[in-house]
Amino acid sequence: MIKKITALFLACVTLMFLITSCGNDDAEVPAGMKRVENDKNTYALFVPEDWTIDITDAEGISKAYAQDNSNISLIIMDWDGSYNSLQEYCDSYYSTVTSTFKEVSEREMFSENQYFGNITAPEPVLKYVYTIVSDNPKTEVKETYKLMQIFAYHNGSIYIFTYTAQDSVYDSHIEEVYDIIDNFLA
């Protein structure tokens, strides 16, 4: 009798896992977009049809590029509990950015009414916008990039979505980027 109960329990757990783990596999692709396929993803990420998809399977990073090299990336990391809040994590992350690049602007923080697709989280979704100046070793010219980063906590993981573009073309893709954000399914 105990074997039957255990087998039934395992069958139920397996069924629940299958139902929840592939829930977004059949997500309908929005018009004008294509799905970013990644063996490690448990989400549905869609980008404009004319963008180039780049998957780094070993790291589980999903990226896509526009023709002018403006790009988005999505990284999902397990929450290890070493930070007390998503805000504390973001502050630490920004500290790393400012120590990596010589010139980084103050970041604009947006926390009210922010979202990342269908993620509903116990903590607010945080969005930051800032610029960095990077030296291009090939041309020895300084280039200014504008970044938008969205940090969201969902089911024990931190989702980090980044949009990066040269400052001069950042606004030209902003509608496409918000379409990507709007259609994201965790």
C-alpha positions in Angstrom: 0.0 0.0 0.0 2.8 2.4 0.8 4.5 1.7 -2.5 1.3 2.5 -4.3 0.9 5.8 -2.4 4.5 6.7 -3.1 4.2 5.9 -6.8 1.0 7.9 -7.0 2.7 10.8 -5.2 5.7 10.7 -7.6 3.4 10.5 -10.6 1.5 13.6 -9.4 4.7 15.5 -8.7 6.1 14.6 -12.1 2.9 15.7 -13.8 2.9 19.0 -12.0 6.5 19.5 -13.0 5.7 18.8 -16.7 2.7 21.1 -16.7 4.6 24.0 -15.1 7.9 23.6 -16.8 6.6 23.7 -20.4 3.8 26.2 -19.9 5.4 28.8 -22.2 6.6 26.4 -24.9 3.3 26.8 -26.8 3.1 30.6 -26.3 1.9 32.3 -29.4 4.5 34.3 -31.2 3.3 38.0 -31.5 3.0 39.5 -35.0 6.3 40.8 -36.3 8.3 38.9 -33.8 10.2 35.6 -33.4 10.8 33.5 -30.4 14.3 33.2 -28.9 15.0 29.5 -28.4 17.3 28.5 -25.7 17.6 24.9 -24.2 18.0 26.4 -20.7 15.1 28.9 -20.8 11.9 28.4 -18.9 10.4 31.5 -20.4 9.1 32.9 -23.7 11.2 35.8 -25.0 10.2 37.3 -28.4 12.2 39.8 -30.4 11.6 41.7 -33.7 11.8 39.4 -36.8 14.7 41.4 -38.3 16.9 41.1 -35.1 19.6 38.5 -35.0 19.4 36.0 -32.1 22.5 34.9 -30.2 22.3 32.2 -27.6 25.1 31.4 -25.2 23.9 27.9 -24.1 26.7 27.3 -21.7 25.7 30.3 -19.7 22.0 30.3 -20.4 22.1 33.9 -21.7 19.7 34.9 -24.4 20.7 37.9 -26.6 19.4 39.5 -29.8 20.9 42.3 -31.9 19.4 44.9 -34.3 21.3 45.8 -37.5 23.0 48.7 -35.8 24.2 46.4 -33.0 21.8 47.7 -30.4 21.0 44.7 -28.3 19.0 43.1 -25.5 20.1 40.3 -23.2 18.4 38.3 -20.6 20.2 36.5 -17.8 18.5 34.5 -15.0 20.4 33.8 -11.8 19.4 31.8 -8.8 18.7 34.0 -5.8 21.3 32.8 -3.3 20.0 34.9 -0.3 23.2 36.9 0.1 21.3 40.1 -0.4 18.4 41.3 1.8 16.4 42.7 -1.1 16.3 43.2 -4.9 17.3 46.8 -4.3 20.4 45.8 -2.4 21.3 43.4 -5.2 20.9 46.2 -7.8 23.1 48.6 -5.8 25.8 46.0 -5.6 25.4 45.3 -9.4 25.7 49.1 -10.2 28.8 49.3 -8.0 30.4 46.6 -10.2 29.4 48.6 -13.3 31.0 51.8 -11.9 34.2 50.0 -11.1 34.4 48.4 -14.5 33.9 51.5 -16.7 35.8 54.8 -16.2 32.8 57.0 -17.0 29.3 56.0 -15.8 26.4 58.5 -15.4 24.2 58.5 -12.3 21.5 56.0 -12.9 17.8 57.0 -13.1 15.8 54.6 -11.0 12.2 53.7 -11.8 10.4 51.5 -9.3 6.7 52.5 -9.4 4.5 50.8 -12.0 7.4 48.9 -13.5 6.9 45.4 -15.0 8.7 42.7 -16.9 6.1 40.8 -19.0 3.8 38.7 -16.9 6.1 38.6 -13.8 4.2 39.4 -10.6 6.7 39.5 -7.8 6.6 40.0 -4.0 9.2 42.8 -4.6 8.8 45.6 -7.1 10.3 45.3 -10.5 13.2 47.8 -10.7 14.3 49.7 -13.8 17.5 51.7 -14.2 18.7 53.9 -17.1 22.2 55.2 -17.3 25.1 55.8 -19.8 28.6 54.5 -19.9 31.6 55.7 -21.9 33.7 52.9 -23.4 37.1 53.1 -25.1 37.0 51.3 -28.4 40.4 49.6 -28.7 40.1 49.3 -32.5 39.5 52.9 -33.2 40.8 54.5 -29.9 37.6 56.5 -29.9 35.3 56.8 -26.8 31.8 55.6 -27.5 28.8 56.5 -25.3 26.2 53.8 -24.7 22.9 54.1 -23.0 21.6 51.1 -21.0 18.2 50.2 -19.6 18.2 47.4 -17.1 15.2 45.7 -15.5 15.6 43.5 -12.5 12.8 41.3 -11.4 12.5 38.5 -8.8 10.4 35.5 -9.8 10.2 32.0 -8.3 13.6 32.1 -6.6 15.5 33.7 -9.5 16.6 37.2 -10.5 15.8 38.1 -14.1 18.2 40.8 -15.5 17.0 42.3 -18.8 19.4 44.7 -20.4 18.9 46.9 -23.5 22.2 48.5 -24.7 22.6 51.0 -27.6 24.8 53.8 -28.7 23.4 56.9 -27.1 22.6 58.4 -30.6 20.3 55.4 -31.6 18.9 54.4 -28.2 15.5 56.0 -28.8 15.1 54.5 -32.3 14.6 51.0 -30.8 12.7 51.9 -27.6 9.3 50.9 -29.0 10.7 47.5 -30.1 12.3 47.0 -26.7 9.0 47.8 -24.9 7.3 45.2 -27.2 9.9 42.7 -26.1 9.2 43.6 -22.4 5.4 43.5 -22.9 5.4 40.1 -24.5 7.8 38.3 -22.1 6.3 35.3 -20.3 8.0 33.7 -17.3 
